[in-house]
Amino acid sequence: MASNSSSKLFVWSIIFVGIVGGYLVYSAWIKPGEEVIPPPAISNKDNLSAFQNLSIDFSVIASATEELKISGESPVQPGVTGKKDLFAQ
């Protein structure tokens, strides 16, 4: 009899600790360490003049598109596909 009551007490204590722990975690009483991230410095260089002399080399894309091959029917012609009766054998 003593073994049964001690096991019930043990189970109820685990449930109680779980409920209290869950409440503390979700109520934000215990907050994890938060690092403050400073905002970026605002300068007068935040404009599009940095992109004025930008040049993009498209030769890599051009050489990759030359290697592409058309496979299949182009343009795709619509047709009737599938079974007429889905449950037919």
N, C-alpha and C positions, 0 to 999 in steps of 0.2 A: 504494500500500500504506500509506503514511504517513497519507493522508487517511482511510482506512478505520479505522485504529487510533485516530486522534484523535477521530473521530466516535463510536466505541464508548466511548472514555474520557469524552467529553462526556455521552453518554447515561447511563453508569453514575454519573457525578458528580451529575447531576440526580436520579437515582433515590435516591442516597445522601442528598443534601440533603433530599429530600422525606421520606424515612423518618426522618431525625434530627429534622426540623421537626415531623413528625406526632407523634413520640414526646414531644417537648418540650411540645407543645400539650396532648396528651391525658394526660400524666402530671402536669400542673399544676405543673411547675417554674416556668413563667412564668405568674404569676397577674395577671389584669387588676386595675386599681385598684378597690378595694372601698370604697364610702362607708358608713360606719357610721351607721345610722339609729337615733336614740335612741328608746326606747320612750315611749309617750304618758304624760303625767303622770297619776298616780292621785290622784283627789280624792274627797271625800265626796259629790260631786254625782252619782255614778253610780247613780242610782235612778230609778224611774218617776214621781217626783213632778213632773218637768218636763212630763209628758204629762197632768197632771191637768186642766188647763184647755184642752186641745186640742179644737178644733172643726173639723170637716171639712165643706166645702160640696159637696154631691152634686148641685147644680143643673146643673152642666156635664154630668155623666153622664146625668142625667135627660133633658136636652134632646137629647143624642145618641141615646138609645134611642128617642125618639119618632120619629126620622127613619128608623129601620130598617123595611124592608119584607120581607114573607115572599114569597119567590119559589120556585116549584116546589111539589112535593107535600109537605104536612106533615100528619101524620107520614108518613114514607117507607114505602110498601108494597113488601115484597119481591116480586120477580118472577123469571122465568126470562130470563136474558140470555145473549148470546153464541151462538156456533155449537155445534151438537151434536157435529160432527166438526171439529176444529181444522184438519185438513188437507184439508177439502173446499173446492172452488172456489166 
